[in-house]
Amino acid sequence: METKLTTLCTYPSAIQAETVKWALEQEGIITFIADSNTITADWFLGPAVGWVKVQVAEADAAAALAVLEKHPNLLKTYFEPKPEVASVCLSCGVAMGETDETCATCGWSV
């Protein structure tokens, strides 16, 4: 019988993926790691292959996500979006517009 795998999450290193695999297998969910050797050998290929993937059977995906929700730190990666920082004057700290080249408060210019 053929089982279709689904990618649960991706990581930039095999160590992170193996940690998630261990947590899932402790709950009885059979887990596979894809592209671990490729990324370990040459991490520059990460964007090309989609990094190291943690995969489970489609039928186990919901249960696997439930396990990972109990361990939110396992889902953290290097690829979390960074919050946008407002432009501020480097001299006085007053907020500046994106296109402003001179601070209206102190006169500092870019």
MMTF fields as JSON, N, C-alpha, C and O atoms, coordinates in Angstrom:
{
  "mmtfVersion": "1.0.0",
  "mmtfProducer": "UNKNOWN",
  "numBonds": 439,
  "numAtoms": 440,
  "numGroups": 110,
  "numChains": 1,
  "numModels": 1,
  "chainsPerModel": [1],
  "groupsPerChain": [110],
  "chainIdList": ["A"],
  "bondAtomList": [4, 2, 8, 6, 12, 10, 16, 14, 20, 18, 24, 22, 28, 26, 32, 30, 36, 34, 40, 38, 44, 42, 48, 46, 52, 50, 56, 54, 60, 58, 64, 62, 68, 66, 72, 70, 76, 74, 80, 78, 84, 82, 88, 86, 92, 90, 96, 94, 100, 98, 104, 102, 108, 106, 112, 110, 116, 114, 120, 118, 124, 122, 128, 126, 132, 130, 136, 134, 140, 138, 144, 142, 148, 146, 152, 150, 156, 154, 160, 158, 164, 162, 168, 166, 172, 170, 176, 174, 180, 178, 184, 182, 188, 186, 192, 190, 196, 194, 200, 198, 204, 202, 208, 206, 212, 210, 216, 214, 220, 218, 224, 222, 228, 226, 232, 230, 236, 234, 240, 238, 244, 242, 248, 246, 252, 250, 256, 254, 260, 258, 264, 262, 268, 266, 272, 270, 276, 274, 280, 278, 284, 282, 288, 286, 292, 290, 296, 294, 300, 298, 304, 302, 308, 306, 312, 310, 316, 314, 320, 318, 324, 322, 328, 326, 332, 330, 336, 334, 340, 338, 344, 342, 348, 346, 352, 350, 356, 354, 360, 358, 364, 362, 368, 366, 372, 370, 376, 374, 380, 378, 384, 382, 388, 386, 392, 390, 396, 394, 400, 398, 404, 402, 408, 406, 412, 410, 416, 414, 420, 418, 424, 422, 428, 426, 432, 430, 436, 434],
  "bondOrderList": [1, 1, 1, 1, 1, 1, 1, 1, 1, 1, 1, 1, 1, 1, 1, 1, 1, 1, 1, 1, 1, 1, 1, 1, 1, 1, 1, 1, 1, 1, 1, 1, 1, 1, 1, 1, 1, 1, 1, 1, 1, 1, 1, 1, 1, 1, 1, 1, 1, 1, 1, 1, 1, 1, 1, 1, 1, 1, 1, 1, 1, 1, 1, 1, 1, 1, 1, 1, 1, 1, 1, 1, 1, 1, 1, 1, 1, 1, 1, 1, 1, 1, 1, 1, 1, 1, 1, 1, 1, 1, 1, 1, 1, 1, 1, 1, 1, 1, 1, 1, 1, 1, 1, 1, 1, 1, 1, 1, 1],
  "groupList": [{"groupName": "MET", "atomNameList": ["N", "CA", "C", "O"], "elementList": ["N", "C", "C", "O"], "formalChargeList": [0, 0, 0, 0], "bondAtomList": [1, 0, 2, 1, 3, 2], "bondOrderList": [1, 1, 2], "singleLetterCode": "M", "chemCompType": "L-PEPTIDE LINKING"}, {"groupName": "GLU", "atomNameList": ["N", "CA", "C", "O"], "elementList": ["N", "C", "C", "O"], "formalChargeList": [0, 0, 0, 0], "bondAtomList": [1, 0, 2, 1, 3, 2], "bondOrderList": [1, 1, 2], "singleLetterCode": "E", "chemCompType": "L-PEPTIDE LINKING"}, {"groupName": "THR", "atomNameList": ["N", "CA", "C", "O"], "elementList": ["N", "C", "C", "O"], "formalChargeList": [0, 0, 0, 0], "bondAtomList": [1, 0, 2, 1, 3, 2], "bondOrderList": [1, 1, 2], "singleLetterCode": "T", "chemCompType": "L-PEPTIDE LINKING"}, {"groupName": "LYS", "atomNameList": ["N", "CA", "C", "O"], "elementList": ["N", "C", "C", "O"], "formalChargeList": [0, 0, 0, 0], "bondAtomList": [1, 0, 2, 1, 3, 2], "bondOrderList": [1, 1, 2], "singleLetterCode": "K", "chemCompType": "L-PEPTIDE LINKING"}, {"groupName": "LEU", "atomNameList": ["N", "CA", "C", "O"], "elementList": ["N", "C", "C", "O"], "formalChargeList": [0, 0, 0, 0], "bondAtomList": [1, 0, 2, 1, 3, 2], "bondOrderList": [1, 1, 2], "singleLetterCode": "L", "chemCompType": "L-PEPTIDE LINKING"}, {"groupName": "CYS", "atomNameList": ["N", "CA", "C", "O"], "elementList": ["N", "C", "C", "O"], "formalChargeList": [0, 0, 0, 0], "bondAtomList": [1, 0, 2, 1, 3, 2], "bondOrderList": [1, 1, 2], "singleLetterCode": "C", "chemCompType": "L-PEPTIDE LINKING"}, {"groupName": "TYR", "atomNameList": ["N", "CA", "C", "O"], "elementList": ["N", "C", "C", "O"], "formalChargeList": [0, 0, 0, 0], "bondAtomList": [1, 0, 2, 1, 3, 2], "bondOrderList": [1, 1, 2], "singleLetterCode": "Y", "chemCompType": "L-PEPTIDE LINKING"}, {"groupName": "PRO", "atomNameList": ["N", "CA", "C", "O"], "elementList": ["N", "C", "C", "O"], "formalChargeList": [0, 0, 0, 0], "bondAtomList": [1, 0, 2, 1, 3, 2], "bondOrderList": [1, 1, 2], "singleLetterCode": "P", "chemCompType": "L-PEPTIDE LINKING"}, {"groupName": "SER", "atomNameList": ["N", "CA", "C", "O"], "elementList": ["N", "C", "C", "O"], "formalChargeList": [0, 0, 0, 0], "bondAtomList": [1, 0, 2, 1, 3, 2], "bondOrderList": [1, 1, 2], "singleLetterCode": "S", "chemCompType": "L-PEPTIDE LINKING"}, {"groupName": "ALA", "atomNameList": ["N", "CA", "C", "O"], "elementList": ["N", "C", "C", "O"], "formalChargeList": [0, 0, 0, 0], "bondAtomList": [1, 0, 2, 1, 3, 2], "bondOrderList": [1, 1, 2], "singleLetterCode": "A", "chemCompType": "L-PEPTIDE LINKING"}, {"groupName": "ILE", "atomNameList": ["N", "CA", "C", "O"], "elementList": ["N", "C", "C", "O"], "formalChargeList": [0, 0, 0, 0], "bondAtomList": [1, 0, 2, 1, 3, 2], "bondOrderList": [1, 1, 2], "singleLetterCode": "I", "chemCompType": "L-PEPTIDE LINKING"}, {"groupName": "GLN", "atomNameList": ["N", "CA", "C", "O"], "elementList": ["N", "C", "C", "O"], "formalChargeList": [0, 0, 0, 0], "bondAtomList": [1, 0, 2, 1, 3, 2], "bondOrderList": [1, 1, 2], "singleLetterCode": "Q", "chemCompType": "L-PEPTIDE LINKING"}, {"groupName": "VAL", "atomNameList": ["N", "CA", "C", "O"], "elementList": ["N", "C", "C", "O"], "formalChargeList": [0, 0, 0, 0], "bondAtomList": [1, 0, 2, 1, 3, 2], "bondOrderList": [1, 1, 2], "singleLetterCode": "V", "chemCompType": "L-PEPTIDE LINKING"}, {"groupName": "TRP", "atomNameList": ["N", "CA", "C", "O"], "elementList": ["N", "C", "C", "O"], "formalChargeList": [0, 0, 0, 0], "bondAtomList": [1, 0, 2, 1, 3, 2], "bondOrderList": [1, 1, 2], "singleLetterCode": "W", "chemCompType": "L-PEPTIDE LINKING"}, {"groupName": "GLY", "atomNameList": ["N", "CA", "C", "O"], "elementList": ["N", "C", "C", "O"], "formalChargeList": [0, 0, 0, 0], "bondAtomList": [1, 0, 2, 1, 3, 2], "bondOrderList": [1, 1, 2], "singleLetterCode": "G", "chemCompType": "PEPTIDE LINKING"}, {"groupName": "PHE", "atomNameList": ["N", "CA", "C", "O"], "elementList": ["N", "C", "C", "O"], "formalChargeList": [0, 0, 0, 0], "bondAtomList": [1, 0, 2, 1, 3, 2], "bondOrderList": [1, 1, 2], "singleLetterCode": "F", "chemCompType": "L-PEPTIDE LINKING"}, {"groupName": "ASP", "atomNameList": ["N", "CA", "C", "O"], "elementList": ["N", "C", "C", "O"], "formalChargeList": [0, 0, 0, 0], "bondAtomList": [1, 0, 2, 1, 3, 2], "bondOrderList": [1, 1, 2], "singleLetterCode": "D", "chemCompType": "L-PEPTIDE LINKING"}, {"groupName": "ASN", "atomNameList": ["N", "CA", "C", "O"], "elementList": ["N", "C", "C", "O"], "formalChargeList": [0, 0, 0, 0], "bondAtomList": [1, 0, 2, 1, 3, 2], "bondOrderList": [1, 1, 2], "singleLetterCode": "N", "chemCompType": "L-PEPTIDE LINKING"}, {"groupName": "HIS", "atomNameList": ["N", "CA", "C", "O"], "elementList": ["N", "C", "C", "O"], "formalChargeList": [0, 0, 0, 0], "bondAtomList": [1, 0, 2, 1, 3, 2], "bondOrderList": [1, 1, 2], "singleLetterCode": "H", "chemCompType": "L-PEPTIDE LINKING"}],
  "groupTypeList": [0, 1, 2, 3, 4, 2, 2, 4, 5, 2, 6, 7, 8, 9, 10, 11, 9, 1, 2, 12, 3, 13, 9, 4, 1, 11, 1, 14, 10, 10, 2, 15, 10, 9, 16, 8, 17, 2, 10, 2, 9, 16, 13, 15, 4, 14, 7, 9, 12, 14, 13, 12, 3, 12, 11, 12, 9, 1, 9, 16, 9, 9, 9, 9, 4, 9, 12, 4, 1, 3, 18, 7, 17, 4, 4, 3, 2, 6, 15, 1, 7, 3, 7, 1, 12, 9, 8, 12, 5, 4, 8, 5, 14, 12, 9, 0, 14, 1, 2, 16, 1, 2, 5, 9, 2, 5, 14, 13, 8, 12],
  "groupIdList": [1, 2, 3, 4, 5, 6, 7, 8, 9, 10, 11, 12, 13, 14, 15, 16, 17, 18, 19, 20, 21, 22, 23, 24, 25, 26, 27, 28, 29, 30, 31, 32, 33, 34, 35, 36, 37, 38, 39, 40, 41, 42, 43, 44, 45, 46, 47, 48, 49, 50, 51, 52, 53, 54, 55, 56, 57, 58, 59, 60, 61, 62, 63, 64, 65, 66, 67, 68, 69, 70, 71, 72, 73, 74, 75, 76, 77, 78, 79, 80, 81, 82, 83, 84, 85, 86, 87, 88, 89, 90, 91, 92, 93, 94, 95, 96, 97, 98, 99, 100, 101, 102, 103, 104, 105, 106, 107, 108, 109, 110],
  "secStructList": [7, 7, 7, 7, 3, 3, 3, 3, 3, 3, 3, 1, 1, 2, 2, 2, 2, 2, 2, 2, 2, 2, 2, 2, 2, 2, 6, 6, 7, 7, 3, 3, 3, 3, 1, 2, 2, 2, 2, 2, 2, 7, 4, 4, 4, 2, 2, 2, 2, 6, 1, 3, 3, 3, 3, 3, 3, 4, 4, 4, 2, 2, 2, 2, 2, 2, 2, 2, 2, 2, 7, 4, 4, 4, 4, 7, 7, 6, 6, 7, 7, 7, 7, 7, 7, 7, 7, 5, 7, 6, 6, 6, 7, 7, 5, 7, 7, 6, 6, 7, 7, 5, 7, 6, 6, 6, 7, 7, 5, 7],
  "xCoordList": [0.829, 0.0, 0.886, 1.844, 0.568, 1.346, 0.819, -0.382, 1.728, 1.355, 1.935, 3.127, 1.093, 1.553, 2.03, 1.339, 3.241, 3.806, 3.47, 3.311, 3.366, 3.158, 4.221, 4.591, 4.703, 5.719, 5.04, 4.141, 5.479, 4.907, 5.58, 4.907, 6.914, 7.669, 9.06, 9.486, 9.754, 11.099, 12.057, 11.664, 13.328, 14.346, 15.64, 15.881, 16.483, 17.751, 18.824, 19.879, 18.568, 19.575, 18.905, 17.743, 19.684, 19.193, 18.936, 18.04, 19.702, 19.548, 18.163, 17.529, 17.691, 16.359, 15.295, 14.366, 15.43, 14.457, 14.459, 13.398, 15.625, 15.725, 15.061, 14.495, 15.125, 14.476, 12.966, 12.306, 12.417, 10.981, 10.605, 9.583, 11.436, 11.173, 11.119, 10.233, 12.055, 12.083, 10.792, 10.204, 10.348, 9.132, 7.906, 7.052, 7.822, 6.677, 6.701, 5.662, 7.881, 7.975, 7.726, 7.319, 7.962, 7.624, 6.114, 5.646, 5.356, 3.893, 3.362, 2.152, 4.257, 3.853, 3.596, 2.991, 4.037, 3.834, 5.111, 6.171, 5.008, 6.155, 6.509, 5.656, 7.788, 8.244, 9.456, 10.284, 9.551, 10.672, 11.323, 10.663, 12.631, 13.382, 13.853, 14.452, 13.574, 13.978, 15.02, 14.949, 15.968, 17.014, 18.006, 18.712, 18.073, 19.012, 20.462, 21.272, 20.782, 22.151, 22.566, 23.717, 21.648, 21.953, 22.317, 23.322, 21.519, 21.755, 22.986, 23.727, 23.215, 24.392, 25.664, 26.662, 25.632, 26.797, 27.06, 28.213, 25.993, 26.156, 24.93, 23.943, 24.987, 23.804, 23.402, 22.289, 24.275, 23.897, 22.774, 22.096, 22.574, 21.495, 20.144, 19.132, 20.107, 18.864, 17.704, 16.636, 17.873, 16.753, 16.318, 15.144, 17.26, 16.943, 16.089, 15.196, 16.363, 15.627, 14.521, 13.771, 14.411, 13.365, 13.77, 12.91, 15.073, 15.615, 15.33, 14.873, 15.594, 15.383, 13.909, 13.377, 13.252, 11.809, 11.471, 12.066, 10.512, 9.956, 8.651, 7.752, 8.55, 7.382, 6.71, 7.358, 5.374, 4.568, 3.546, 3.327, 2.925, 1.843, 0.698, 0.443, 0.006, -1.12, -2.144, -2.725, -2.36, -3.339, -2.911, -3.753, -1.604, -1.081, -0.814, -0.377, -1.069, -0.709, -1.418, -0.786, -2.701, -3.452, -2.93, -2.774, -2.661, -2.135, -0.734, -0.386, 0.059, 1.411, 1.372, 2.147, 0.484, 0.352, -0.114, 0.313, -0.977, -1.432, -0.265, -0.179, 0.621, 1.803, 2.694, 3.179, 2.912, 3.791, 3.202, 3.949, 1.89, 1.265, 1.562, 1.572, 1.803, 2.172, 3.609, 3.987, 4.413, 5.832, 6.114, 6.77, 5.635, 5.78, 7.222, 7.479, 8.167, 9.566, 10.124, 11.094, 9.538, 10.017, 9.717, 10.386, 8.731, 8.36, 9.141, 9.027, 9.931, 10.703, 11.858, 12.531, 12.074, 13.162, 13.895, 13.526, 14.933, 15.646, 14.834, 15.187, 13.776, 13.057, 11.826, 10.96, 11.724, 10.588, 10.675, 11.766, 9.537, 9.583, 10.015, 9.62, 10.816, 11.273, 10.301, 9.841, 9.98, 9.048, 9.66, 10.869, 8.811, 9.288, 9.568, 8.791, 10.685, 11.073, 10.817, 11.225, 10.143, 9.871, 11.183, 12.112, 11.256, 12.434, 12.467, 11.48, 13.617, 13.778, 15.061, 15.994, 15.081, 16.261, 17.362, 17.131, 18.547, 19.653, 20.248, 21.023, 19.895, 20.405, 19.494, 19.959, 18.176, 17.277, 16.228, 15.557, 16.068, 15.149, 13.701, 12.848, 13.397, 12.036, 11.712, 12.573, 10.464, 10.037, 10.139, 9.785, 10.638, 10.758, 9.984, 9.814, 9.518, 8.843, 9.84, 11.043, 9.341, 10.202, 11.02, 12.159, 10.452, 11.14, 11.84, 12.528, 11.68, 12.333, 13.842, 14.35, 14.555, 16.014, 16.563, 17.743, 15.704, 16.108, 15.094, 13.886, 15.597, 14.722, 14.106, 14.826, 12.812, 12.106, 12.374, 12.216, 12.777, 12.998, 14.394, 14.54, 15.423, 16.786, 17.598, 18.687, 17.079, 17.778, 18.812, 19.473, 18.962, 19.918, 19.509, 18.318, 20.49, 20.152, 20.881, 21.938, 20.296, 20.819, 22.082, 22.675],
  "yCoordList": [-1.168, 0.0, 1.247, 1.334, 2.191, 3.407, 4.485, 4.753, 5.099, 6.163, 7.475, 7.563, 8.491, 9.794, 10.597, 10.697, 11.173, 11.984, 13.452, 13.914, 14.167, 15.61, 16.278, 15.764, 17.425, 18.164, 18.951, 19.755, 18.711, 19.355, 20.699, 21.694, 20.722, 21.945, 21.793, 20.685, 22.909, 22.892, 23.625, 24.521, 23.223, 23.816, 23.984, 23.271, 24.937, 25.142, 24.126, 24.076, 23.319, 22.325, 20.993, 20.933, 19.941, 18.596, 18.41, 17.658, 19.078, 18.923, 19.36, 18.686, 20.491, 20.962, 19.977, 19.668, 19.488, 18.543, 17.239, 16.666, 16.773, 15.538, 15.695, 14.735, 16.879, 17.133, 17.012, 16.422, 17.566, 17.46, 16.004, 15.524, 15.303, 13.888, 13.096, 12.262, 13.355, 12.646, 12.896, 11.96, 14.161, 14.493, 13.794, 13.308, 13.746, 13.1, 11.588, 10.969, 11.0, 9.552, 9.108, 7.968, 9.986, 9.676, 9.547, 8.886, 10.18, 10.108, 9.027, 8.91, 8.246, 7.139, 7.522, 6.744, 8.689, 9.137, 8.863, 9.403, 8.026, 7.711, 8.957, 9.545, 9.355, 10.612, 10.368, 9.504, 11.136, 11.05, 12.414, 13.446, 12.405, 13.631, 13.589, 12.608, 14.665, 14.737, 15.842, 16.889, 15.602, 16.55, 16.89, 17.893, 16.085, 16.31, 16.228, 17.103, 15.186, 15.011, 16.105, 16.541, 16.545, 17.601, 18.89, 19.521, 19.283, 20.53, 20.419, 21.391, 19.255, 19.064, 19.156, 19.724, 18.608, 18.639, 20.04, 20.457, 20.764, 22.094, 22.939, 22.897, 23.706, 24.452, 25.545, 26.062, 25.92, 26.902, 26.384, 27.17, 25.075, 24.501, 24.565, 24.181, 25.038, 25.111, 25.756, 25.15, 26.971, 27.595, 26.814, 26.827, 26.145, 25.402, 24.165, 23.839, 23.479, 22.243, 22.429, 21.493, 23.636, 23.876, 23.474, 23.151, 23.485, 23.185, 21.755, 20.94, 21.444, 20.101, 19.988, 20.829, 18.939, 18.796, 17.686, 16.609, 17.965, 16.949, 16.508, 17.32, 15.211, 14.697, 13.568, 12.763, 13.541, 12.476, 12.033, 12.71, 10.893, 10.438, 11.433, 12.004, 11.645, 12.587, 12.266, 13.17, 10.983, 10.57, 10.965, 11.092, 11.16, 11.51, 13.005, 13.43, 13.799, 15.22, 15.979, 16.767, 15.758, 16.478, 16.111, 16.988, 14.846, 14.413, 14.98, 15.355, 15.04, 15.583, 17.068, 17.531, 17.809, 19.233, 19.439, 20.382, 18.568, 18.66, 18.451, 19.127, 17.532, 17.295, 18.528, 18.953, 19.104, 20.267, 21.494, 22.359, 21.586, 22.701, 22.634, 23.658, 21.431, 21.275, 21.718, 21.986, 21.799, 22.166, 23.311, 23.093, 24.531, 25.632, 25.99, 26.52, 25.716, 26.031, 25.182, 25.579, 24.035, 23.187, 23.793, 23.468, 24.658, 25.249, 26.513, 27.032, 27.023, 28.227, 27.906, 26.887, 28.788, 28.608, 29.917, 30.939, 29.881, 31.106, 31.983, 33.141, 31.46, 32.161, 32.897, 33.248, 33.14, 33.883, 35.311, 35.881, 35.913, 37.286, 38.255, 38.121, 39.21, 40.208, 41.381, 41.792, 41.929, 43.058, 44.271, 44.494, 45.048, 46.251, 47.317, 47.507, 48.005, 49.051, 50.392, 50.606, 51.282, 52.61, 53.37, 53.163, 54.245, 55.074, 56.136, 56.831, 56.251, 57.263, 58.041, 57.546, 59.248, 60.096, 59.47, 59.124, 59.326, 58.735, 59.7, 59.29, 60.965, 61.953, 62.127, 62.064, 62.349, 62.638, 61.559, 61.594, 60.6, 59.488, 59.748, 58.894, 60.89, 61.209, 60.425, 60.247, 59.958, 59.212, 60.075, 61.254, 59.452, 60.131, 59.334, 58.123, 60.002, 59.324, 58.546, 58.8, 57.599, 56.77, 57.588, 57.235, 58.674, 59.467, 60.696, 61.402, 60.968, 62.132, 61.95, 60.886, 63.006, 62.972, 63.856, 63.773, 64.707, 65.604, 65.513, 65.48, 65.474, 65.428, 66.799, 67.797, 66.864, 68.137, 68.706, 69.908, 67.86, 68.309, 68.886, 69.992, 68.137, 68.573, 68.97, 69.53, 68.684, 69.076, 68.072, 68.311, 66.933, 65.904, 65.404, 65.276, 65.118, 64.621, 63.321, 63.03, 62.565, 61.251, 61.395, 60.394],
  "zCoordList": [0.0, 0.0, 0.0, 0.768, -0.846, -0.985, -0.038, 0.004, 0.721, 1.644, 1.142, 0.849, 1.045, 0.589, 1.795, 2.808, 1.662, 2.739, 2.525, 1.395, 3.624, 3.58, 4.446, 5.502, 3.988, 4.744, 5.847, 5.596, 7.061, 8.238, 8.507, 8.777, 8.433, 8.668, 8.05, 7.721, 7.898, 7.328, 8.256, 9.002, 8.192, 9.054, 8.275, 7.301, 8.707, 8.023, 8.405, 7.773, 9.43, 9.814, 10.158, 10.561, 9.983, 10.271, 11.769, 12.152, 12.602, 14.051, 14.502, 15.314, 13.975, 14.345, 13.885, 14.629, 12.665, 12.13, 12.927, 13.175, 13.324, 14.102, 15.473, 15.997, 16.048, 17.336, 17.195, 18.051, 16.124, 15.873, 15.614, 16.105, 14.838, 14.555, 15.864, 16.052, 16.755, 18.034, 18.816, 19.359, 18.874, 19.625, 19.039, 19.78, 17.721, 17.07, 17.262, 17.493, 17.167, 17.316, 18.754, 18.978, 19.737, 21.124, 21.302, 22.229, 20.409, 20.438, 19.491, 19.299, 18.907, 18.043, 16.594, 15.856, 16.17, 14.787, 13.996, 14.313, 12.969, 12.131, 11.332, 10.667, 11.405, 10.824, 9.94, 10.228, 8.861, 7.931, 7.791, 7.91, 7.536, 7.297, 5.839, 5.397, 5.104, 3.697, 3.509, 4.152, 2.64, 2.229, 3.328, 3.228, 4.363, 5.455, 4.966, 5.272, 4.213, 3.746, 2.775, 2.786, 1.946, 0.98, 1.697, 1.369, 2.662, 3.379, 4.271, 4.418, 4.867, 5.702, 4.855, 5.297, 3.656, 2.777, 2.222, 2.106, 1.88, 1.29, 1.601, 0.867, 2.688, 3.127, 2.152, 2.251, 1.202, 0.191, -0.705, -1.367, -0.728, -1.538, -0.837, -1.423, 0.39, 1.158, 0.425, 0.333, -0.104, -0.817, -2.057, -2.427, -2.687, -3.914, -3.641, -4.423, -2.535, -2.254, -1.218, -0.94, -0.643, 0.351, 1.754, 2.573, 2.052, 3.365, 3.805, 3.003, 5.063, 5.613, 5.987, 6.712, 5.487, 5.669, 6.661, 6.633, 7.532, 8.422, 7.78, 7.563, 7.477, 6.767, 7.542, 8.211, 7.423, 8.019, 6.988, 5.983, 7.242, 6.369, 6.445, 7.505, 5.335, 5.319, 6.404, 7.005, 6.65, 7.658, 9.069, 9.958, 9.282, 10.608, 10.783, 11.852, 9.757, 9.796, 10.914, 11.618, 11.086, 12.132, 13.521, 14.371, 13.757, 15.055, 15.285, 16.404, 14.231, 14.351, 14.694, 15.531, 14.063, 14.374, 15.811, 16.476, 16.281, 17.674, 18.636, 19.661, 18.317, 19.148, 19.14, 20.189, 17.962, 17.863, 18.547, 19.004, 18.625, 19.339, 20.833, 21.516, 21.335, 22.747, 22.993, 24.133, 21.931, 22.013, 21.042, 20.023, 21.329, 20.37, 20.033, 18.952, 20.925, 20.624, 19.494, 18.848, 19.246, 18.158, 16.788, 15.807, 16.717, 15.436, 15.114, 14.004, 16.052, 15.787, 14.845, 14.992, 13.879, 12.924, 12.731, 13.31, 11.917, 11.573, 10.628, 10.408, 10.078, 9.033, 9.529, 8.727, 10.826, 11.341, 10.84, 10.801, 10.45, 9.958, 11.063, 12.221, 10.681, 11.63, 11.625, 10.559, 12.799, 12.834, 12.152, 12.217, 11.5, 10.845, 11.896, 12.832, 11.727, 12.65, 11.966, 10.824, 12.67, 12.113, 11.972, 12.752, 10.981, 10.793, 11.879, 12.116, 12.536, 13.57, 13.308, 12.677, 13.802, 13.696, 14.552, 15.711, 13.985, 14.722, 15.74, 16.604, 15.645, 16.572, 17.791, 18.929, 17.547, 18.671, 18.923, 19.955, 18.006, 18.214, 17.839, 18.083, 17.257, 16.84, 15.563, 14.702, 15.449, 14.273, 13.022, 13.031, 11.927, 10.637, 9.6, 9.744, 8.563, 7.464, 6.625, 6.686, 5.843, 4.999, 4.011, 3.704, 3.513, 2.48, 3.049, 2.312, 4.35, 4.961, 4.969, 5.324, 4.571, 4.617, 5.724, 6.062, 6.292, 7.359, 8.494, 8.259, 9.724, 10.898, 11.116, 11.168, 11.241, 11.45, 12.839, 13.05, 13.792, 15.169, 15.377, 15.899, 14.97, 15.276, 14.036, 14.165, 12.846, 11.628, 11.136, 10.125, 11.85, 11.402, 10.027, 9.744, 9.162, 7.83, 7.53, 8.091, 6.648, 6.283, 5.472, 5.069]
}
